[in-house]
């Protein structure tokens, strides 16, 4: 069964395929901190009109929120809609699916 529209996969340590981004484990854990997850959830829930409003909603400094949103945008997790002088952060997808390979990707049985 195909994934529903709006689904996003972050695949760690493998080549991207389909709707996926390739991150290594260190980058993943550096990118998706508790503060970043709160930021993403706030954008999804409140649909702020600007980066400034986003910062106000999460109670954080606008410079820090801007920097974090730019990092998320560089990894295609957040997009920006231009509205005059304001840049509105918008989630690229509503769900993040994380696949973290722990061992070798070879699925052949071991003796």
N, C-alpha and C positions, 0 to 999 in steps of 0.2 A: 504494500500500500504506500503511495507516495506521501511525502511529508506535507503537512498543511501549509498554505501560503504563509509567509512571515516567519518561517522557522530558520534558524541559523545554527550552523555547526562550527565549533572551534575545534580543530583537530591538532593535537599536540604531537610534534615529532614525526609527522608524516607529510607526504605531498598533499596539497589541497586537491580535493575532487568535488565537483558539484558546487554547492553553496557552502564553501568552507574556507577558513583562514588557517594557515599553518603557523603555530607558535611553539617555541620550546617551553618546557615546564617553567623555567625561571621567568621568561617573559609573561607567561600566562598568570603566574602568581603575583608578579609585579604589576600587571595591568588590572586584574580583577580583585582589588582589595575590598575590604568591607565598605570603605568610603565610596569607591567607584560603583559598587553594586547599589548602594543607597542612591547615588546620583542617577544611575540608569533607571531604577524603579521610580524615582521622583519624576523624571522626564516622561516615563510611560503613564504615570498616574495623573500628573498635573498638566502636562503638555504646555510648558512655559513658553512665553512669547519671545524670550531673549535669554542670552547667557546671564545677564544681570539678574533677571527674575529667577533663573535656575539657582544662582548663588544664594539669593535671598531665601528661597524655599528650603535649601539644605543647611542654611545658617553658616555658610562658609565664605571666605574671602573671594571676591570675583576673579582675582588674578589666578588663584589656585584652581578654581573651577574651570576657568578658561583653558589653562594649561592641561588639565585633565581631559577636558572635552576634545582638545586638539589631538591628544594622544589616542583617544578612542576613535576619533575621526580618521586618523592615519591607519588604523586597523579595520576600518570600514564598519565599525559598530555604531557610530553616530554620524549623521549627515547634518548639514546646516542649510536652512532655507533663508534666503535673503529677504528681508522685509524693511525696505528703506535702509536705515543705518543699523538696524538690529539684525543679529544672526540668531535664528531660532534653531535650537538643537532638536533633532528628531531621531528617534531610534530607527536604525535600518531594518531591524527585525524585532519581533516580540518575544522570541525564545532563544536562549543560548543553550546549546547541547555541547557538553564537553566530553571528549574522548581522550583519555590519558593512558597511553601505552606504558606499562610497567616493565615488561620484559621484551624479549625478541618478538618481532612480528611474525616469525615463522610459526605456522600453525600445525606443522607435522608432529605426530606423537613422538615422545621421547621413549627410549628403551630403558 
